[in-house]
Amino acid sequence: MITSVGLLIALIICAMFICIPSALQLRWYGFKWWKCVIVSVAIIVTGLIGAELWYFLENGDWGGKSFFGAVYFAPLTFIAVAKILKMPYVYSLDLCATSGCLALAVLKVQCLIDGCCAGVILGQTEDNIYVRFPSQIVEFVTALILTVLLLYLSYNPKYRGKIYPITLVLYGTLRFVLNLFRDDWDRTQSFNLPLPLGNIWALIAVIVGAVWLIALKRKRKSNIEQ
């Protein structure tokens, strides 16, 4: 679990870094780049509140954070962000998805420092030191790669307005696989299902993202036919 001080430091660093992708997207989309500050604040607030609320829903207390809450509460927060930025709602979600992935990457650095989100034990050295799967490093790298990929897609007008559901599918898939290599999930608290909660939320994200993309495709096809 990330400590309070460590989380505060990580969030400050996040605020500095996540302005970069949103500033680029705003410029590509034809909006003023400085509005990235609003996006940064919205993501941080959503991350803090969403993670706390989601952990409470999972465990019934306020003793930790579940960052899937930020993923699921973001669409609600960015209704207001879209109005403030005076842009289509789906475009505001594009900004949220890309900057949010970069924020996750930064937070994984803090996870590595604090020693949370540890990987499964792969073996043991002759000195009786456990060798673990480097889950924090792998998740950091994959979050960075996903950020770059989403930026690339955002640059292409063809994918604008679809970045958030694409993120749900890709991030959900990655988290589903990577969660299997983590050693800190309480597999007894999964609503009596044969998967830990993290995998359940990841699977839901993939399904929601896929349905969302199908709905957008059908809507576009309907508009063309009309």
HELIX and SHEET records of a PDB file:
HELIX    1   1 SER A    4  PHE A   17  1                                  14    
HELIX    2   2 CYS A   19  TYR A   29  1                                  11    
HELIX    3   3 TRP A   33  LYS A   35  5                                   3    
HELIX    4   4 CYS A   36  ASN A   59  1                                  24    
HELIX    5   5 PHE A   68  LEU A   85  1                                  18    
HELIX    6   6 TYR A   89  ASP A  114  1                                  26    
HELIX    7   7 SER A  135  TYR A  155  1                                  21    
HELIX    8   8 PRO A  157  TYR A  159  5                                   3    
HELIX    9   9 ILE A  163  ASN A  179  1                                  17    
HELIX   10  10 LEU A  197  GLU A  225  1                                  29    
SHEET    1   A 2 ILE A 121  GLN A 124  0                                        
SHEET    2   A 2 TYR A 130  ARG A 132 -1                                        
END                                                                             
